[in-house]
Amino acid sequence: MTPPIPDLLIEPVVRAALAEDLGRAGDVTAQACIAAEARLTAVFAVRQSGVVAGLACARLAVAALDPTARFEILAADGDRVDPGAVLARVEGNARAILSAERTALNLLGRLSGVATLTRAYVDAVAGTKARIADTRKTTPGLRHLEKYAVRCGGGLNHRFGLDDAILIKDNHVAACGGVGEALRRARAAAGHLMKIEVEVDGLDQLEEALPFAPDVIMLDNFSRDDLVRAVALAAGRVVLEASGGVNLQTVRRIAESGVDVISVGALTHSAPVLDIGLDAA
């Protein structure tokens, strides 16, 4: 089971999304059509198979508008579910539930979509040593939630931001005048807890990087044959991460080259939303 994110970190996102939807006057449809004291019982149900993530977002969206609402979670983040599965049941003020509906479903569907796509990649490399990781290609403001969804799908998290690891990319290399010089500068600046990764775009750069003993070397857009050669050259001295040209059709062959990690931007930038609805019970 994936450890949950504290509500304290989720609430600002949920409240900002609710504020965007409620606008300047609140839900004028609910105010016009629903009696102020009306009650509603409804269920969050999935319309297609997938992996759940983000149930806390739905719970907090309802709670923000009706703190007395009863929200019963019937599944867990990370669960595989089939069409018709009921994820949660809610009972409370009808206006509040209907006003929170779209925000709850937007976040729950988005995060479940990320978890579902991640699980597809994880399943595709099953039996190899490779692990599937995300990237920083996330929706602005939702990074911590989308990376949580990746974990719910069985994936690993790459950097959360620019401040938690040194990742030397091709433009850094160009600005420094070479892979070796970039790594020398990084090693001189890094604290004892700071990991260093360098991106290389060919076997020559890989050979240049290895003597500097970075923690991770990213093999960017390597051919399948060059991935195999890179694994042999590294000989287990460094974690090798494959990146670029990764999709569900190619990921298995990439994994079978022997790399340790495969990073996939599509997990967060191209995951389709999982179809989830709120149905009156």
ABEGO torsion letter per residue (X at the ends): XBBBBBAAAAAAAAAAAAAAAAEAAEBAAAAAABBAABBBBBBBBBABBEBBBGAAAAAAAAAAABAABBBBBABBBGBBBBBGBBABBBBEBAAAAAAAAAAAAAAAAAAAAAAAAAAAAAAAABGBABBBBBBABBBBGAAAAAAAAAAAAGBBBBBABAAABBBBBAAAAAAAGEAAAAAAAAAAABBAABBBBBBBABAAAAAAAAAAGBABBBBBGBBAAAAAAAAAAAGGABBBBBBEGBBAAAAAAAAAAGBABBBBAAAAAABBBBBBBBBBX
